[in-house]
Amino acid sequence: MDIQEQYSNEARIQLNFASFMVVAIWVCLGVGLSFAVAFHLLVTNVSSGADSASQMFWFSSAVYGFLGFIFSLIGSAVIYPLYSFWCERMRGQRVKGKFALVQRSI
């Protein structure tokens, strides 16, 4: 099996739903962690006792981070038809970076 690669710095792509959701999962993890940290800062600044802040932090920040992840994931799934429509009209999403077009021959 022979593999040939062509490299480029710019490409036009359109992700299918599964690939779109894989990217969205990573973004949603970041959103969930950001929500948890933001909520932790909010709880530690608002709460009055050290014990209540510690107990409140572990539960509330975990729940808040999880909710941020879930709502972001649902939002990504809901927005996919708009993304797909936009990519169809623009002949793909223009992205820049390092890309390799891999062609496999048998």
N, C-alpha and C positions, 0 to 999 in steps of 0.2 A: 504494500500500500504506500503510495507516494503522496506526501503532503506538501502543498505549495501555499505560501503565504504572501499576500500583498499588504503593505503597510500604508496607512494614511493618517492624517491629522484631523480630517473632517469626514463626517458620514451623515447620511439620512437614514433613519431607522423608524420602524413602527413595531412596537412590542405587542405580542399577543397577550391575552389576559393573564396567563400563568406567569409570564416573564414580568409583566407590569406589577403583578402582586408580589413577586419576589423582591423587586426593588422597593415597593411600598412597605413591605415588612421591615426592611432595614431602616427606612425613614421613620416608620411608626415606632420602632424601638427607641430611636432617638427622641421622638416626641414624648413617649411615655417616661423615659428617664428625665427629660427636661421638666415635665410636669411634676414628677416626684420630687426633684430637687427644689423647684419653685414652691411647691406646697410645704416642704420641710422648712424652707426659709420663712414662709408665712406663719406656720405653726409655732416655730421657735420665737418669733418676734411678738406674737399675739398672746400666747399662753402665759399664765402667771407662775405656775409651779414647775419645778424641774422634773418631778415625777410624772406629772400629767403631760408635759411636753415630750418626755421620752416614750411613754406609752402611746400617746397620740401620734407621734411621729411614725413609728413602725407600722401601725395599722393604716393610718390615713394616707401616708405617702405611697404605700404599696397599692392601696385601692385607687388612689388618684392616678398613679402611673399606669396601672392596668386599664383604667377607664380611658385614659388618654390614648393608649395603644389600641384598644378596641374601637373607639370612635374614629380614630385616624384610619384604621384598616377598613372600617365600613365606608368612610368617606372616599377612600381610594377605590373601592369596588364600585361605588355609585358614580364616581367621576369618569370611570373607564370609557363608557360610551361617548362622552364628549371628547376625550382624548383620541379615541379611534376615529371619530368624525373629523376632528381637526387634522389628524395625520393624513387621512384620505384626501382632504382638500389641499393640503400643503405638500403632498407627495412625500410624506415622512417627516419626522422630527429631526431638525438639523442639530447635531451635537458635535462638539470638538473635544479632542483628546487623542489618545493612542489607540488605534484600531488595527486589527489584522483580519483580513478576509481569508479564511482557511478553505482551501479546495482540496478535497480528498479524492483520489482516483483509485480504483480497485485494480 
